[in-house]
Amino acid sequence: MIGAARIETAVATAAGASFTAMAEYRPKSWIKFIILEARGSVSLKQHPGETRALRAGQMMMVRPGATKLPEPQDVDLSKLMKTSLLVAKFPPLPNLNFILREAENQQNLPPSTPLIDPTGMNVRDQRAATERERTTKPRLNR
């Protein structure tokens, strides 16, 4: 991206200049922001002074009604790039080389905290979560 960019949600906003980020929204549960390359920040809509900076390879999950932002968590960018359906099932991102460089840097100079799987699920679980839910009639036990 060239210039400034923002991801606006009802609870929080992620913003930065020339950065790549992912957002995942779970209604009435949380919004997750992951910075894939460069730097960004997350701020709360209802508490504009509550802002945290994030660098490549960091994630933040914000719950509805939050008054304080949690600490960013370090995510495994290599694993994310291999398993995320948003990456694996679509054409390559325009700045994929920058993201892969950040993933390599993360492996060469790992953060002091363990890297976590940002999805919390494997590829099969992600696919199931993105498919339409099938509605079935409940069975009555008699």
C-alpha positions as CSV (number, residue, x, y, z in Angstrom):
1,M,0.0,0.0,0.0
2,I,1.1,3.5,-0.7
3,G,0.1,6.2,1.9
4,A,-1.9,5.7,5.0
5,A,-4.5,3.0,5.5
6,R,-7.1,2.2,8.1
7,I,-9.2,-0.8,9.1
8,E,-12.2,0.6,10.9
9,T,-14.4,-1.6,13.1
10,A,-17.1,-0.8,15.6
11,V,-14.7,-1.4,18.5
12,A,-11.2,-0.5,17.3
13,T,-9.2,0.9,14.4
14,A,-5.9,-0.4,12.9
15,A,-3.9,2.2,11.0
16,G,-0.5,2.6,9.5
17,A,1.4,3.8,6.5
18,S,2.5,1.3,3.8
19,F,1.7,-1.8,5.9
20,T,0.0,-5.1,5.4
21,A,-2.4,-6.4,7.9
22,M,-5.2,-8.9,8.4
23,A,-8.3,-8.5,10.4
24,E,-10.7,-11.2,11.6
25,Y,-14.1,-10.4,13.2
26,R,-16.1,-12.7,15.4
27,P,-19.5,-10.9,16.1
28,K,-20.1,-10.3,19.8
29,S,-16.8,-12.0,20.6
30,W,-13.6,-10.2,19.3
31,I,-11.8,-8.5,16.5
32,K,-8.2,-9.7,15.7
33,F,-5.6,-7.6,13.9
34,I,-2.4,-9.1,12.7
35,I,0.4,-7.0,11.2
36,L,2.1,-9.0,8.4
37,E,4.8,-6.4,7.5
38,A,5.9,-2.9,8.5
39,R,4.3,-1.3,11.5
40,G,0.8,-0.2,12.5
41,S,-1.2,0.8,15.5
42,V,-4.5,-0.2,17.1
43,S,-6.7,2.3,19.0
44,L,-10.1,2.0,20.7
45,K,-13.0,3.9,19.2
46,Q,-14.6,4.8,22.5
47,H,-11.2,5.6,24.2
48,P,-9.1,7.3,21.5
49,G,-6.2,7.8,23.9
50,E,-5.9,4.0,24.2
51,T,-3.5,3.1,21.4
52,R,-0.8,0.4,21.0
53,A,1.9,0.1,18.4
54,L,2.3,-3.2,16.6
55,R,5.2,-4.4,14.4
56,A,5.3,-7.1,11.8
57,G,4.5,-10.5,13.4
58,Q,2.3,-9.1,16.2
59,M,-1.4,-9.6,16.8
60,M,-3.9,-8.0,19.0
61,M,-7.4,-9.3,19.9
62,V,-9.9,-6.7,21.1
63,R,-13.2,-7.6,22.8
64,P,-16.4,-5.5,22.4
65,G,-16.7,-2.9,25.1
66,A,-13.0,-2.9,25.9
67,T,-11.7,0.1,27.8
68,K,-8.0,-1.0,27.6
69,L,-6.1,-2.7,24.9
70,P,-4.3,-6.0,25.6
71,E,-0.6,-6.4,25.1
72,P,0.3,-7.5,21.5
73,Q,1.2,-11.1,21.0
74,D,4.0,-12.4,18.8
75,V,2.6,-14.8,16.1
76,D,4.4,-17.3,13.9
77,L,4.4,-15.5,10.5
78,S,5.8,-18.5,8.7
79,K,3.0,-20.8,9.9
80,L,0.4,-18.1,9.2
81,M,1.6,-17.7,5.6
82,K,1.5,-21.5,5.1
83,T,-1.9,-22.2,6.7
84,S,-4.1,-19.1,6.3
85,L,-6.8,-19.6,3.7
86,L,-6.7,-15.9,3.0
87,V,-3.1,-16.3,1.8
88,A,-3.1,-19.9,0.5
89,K,-6.3,-19.8,-1.5
90,F,-5.9,-16.4,-3.3
91,P,-3.5,-14.9,-5.7
92,P,-0.1,-13.9,-4.1
93,L,-0.2,-10.6,-2.2
94,P,1.5,-7.8,-4.0
95,N,4.1,-7.4,-1.2
96,L,4.5,-11.1,-0.4
97,N,8.3,-10.7,-0.6
98,F,8.2,-8.1,2.3
99,I,6.1,-10.5,4.4
100,L,8.3,-13.5,3.7
101,R,11.3,-11.4,4.7
102,E,9.6,-10.5,8.0
103,A,8.9,-14.2,8.6
104,E,12.5,-15.0,7.9
105,N,13.7,-12.2,10.2
106,Q,11.4,-13.6,12.9
107,Q,13.0,-17.1,12.6
108,N,16.6,-15.6,12.7
109,L,15.9,-13.3,15.6
110,P,13.0,-14.8,17.5
111,P,11.1,-12.6,20.1
112,S,11.7,-13.3,23.8
113,T,8.2,-14.8,24.1
114,P,7.2,-18.0,22.3
115,L,5.5,-17.6,18.9
116,I,1.9,-18.5,18.8
117,D,-0.3,-19.9,16.1
118,P,-2.5,-16.8,15.2
119,T,-5.3,-18.9,13.9
120,G,-5.6,-21.2,16.9
121,M,-6.7,-23.9,14.4
122,N,-5.3,-26.0,11.7
123,V,-6.0,-25.6,8.0
124,R,-8.9,-28.1,8.0
125,D,-10.5,-26.3,11.0
126,Q,-10.1,-23.0,9.1
127,R,-11.8,-24.4,6.0
128,A,-14.7,-25.7,8.1
129,A,-15.1,-22.3,9.9
130,T,-15.3,-20.5,6.6
131,E,-17.8,-22.8,4.9
132,R,-21.5,-21.9,5.2
133,E,-23.1,-23.5,8.3
134,R,-25.5,-26.2,7.4
135,T,-28.8,-25.9,9.1
136,T,-30.4,-29.1,10.3
137,K,-33.5,-29.8,12.1
138,P,-33.0,-30.9,15.7
139,R,-33.8,-34.5,16.5
140,L,-36.1,-35.2,19.4
141,N,-35.3,-38.1,21.6
142,R,-38.4,-40.0,22.6
